[in-house]
Amino acid sequence: MKLSEFVVFVIKRLIRNPVEKGEIHYGQRIRVELDFDQERCEEILVDLSIKKDNVLRYLAHKYKPSWLDDGARFLEQKCIQKVIINNGILTIFIFNSEIHKVITDSIHVMSLLEAKGMTFDKTKVNYIIENLKVVYQDLLIYMGLLEKMGEPVPYGLKTLKTEILQKFPTLHSIAKIKKRSIKRKYLRYLVQRGYLKWEELRKIINIENFSDIYIKTICFEVIQGAKDRGVDINWNKLYAY
């Protein structure tokens, strides 16, 4: 199986599980060898409204390797734990991660190993993944990916999407979220739907002045720009879309 196919397969399995607020954890350990089809994987990131280069810059800052003779460890970190090369085959150990991050994690560690001069088969990767999770708001872009691929989305999940969006039903309410990681998840969905452009997402993400008048001004500018592009939605009822 290809990594891109595995990511979609796991997304379809994960989103059909019971959902509660916050993070949904799955404790099953996964051991699998996959063909590393980077081009298709990067297309999936685009479809999920995830900027690969932004994520890789974050990983380069956050995940500093402690080198081993046959790979590296990433001490005191979540997600990427270690990478080992055995007989030219790369094994990546991942813990407590989201499935779409497996793509960027793989690109990051392979780049590090190559820069170190280590050689390995770039077409096949062994993965040992423990405790995959779904962050509640990521269900929005996961469902959007399946819809784009023509995959059926259960009615119950469509209802759930509405419930998630009703928590922050307007662009103004999303812009007021102070936790950037959560705000970004809602905004990615709006980019995925074509309502926002990337530069507009960044403008809202980078808000530091949380006064009501400032946020209203930024939102007015963004919404006006969207309207000028022909986006025709009710910005006070985002959950309807």
ABEGO torsion letter per residue (X at the ends): XBAAAAAAAAAAAAAABBBBBEBBBBABBBBBBBBBBAAAAAAAAAAAGBBAAAAAAAAAAABBBBBBAAEBBBBGBBGBABBBBBGGBBBBBBBGBBAAAAAAAAAAAAAAAAAAGBBBBAABBBBBBBGBBBBAAAAAAAAAAAAAAGBBBBAAAAAAAAAAAAABABAAAAAABABAAAAAAAAAAAAAAGABBAAAAAAAAABABABAAAAAAAAAAAAAAAAAAGBBBBAABAAAX
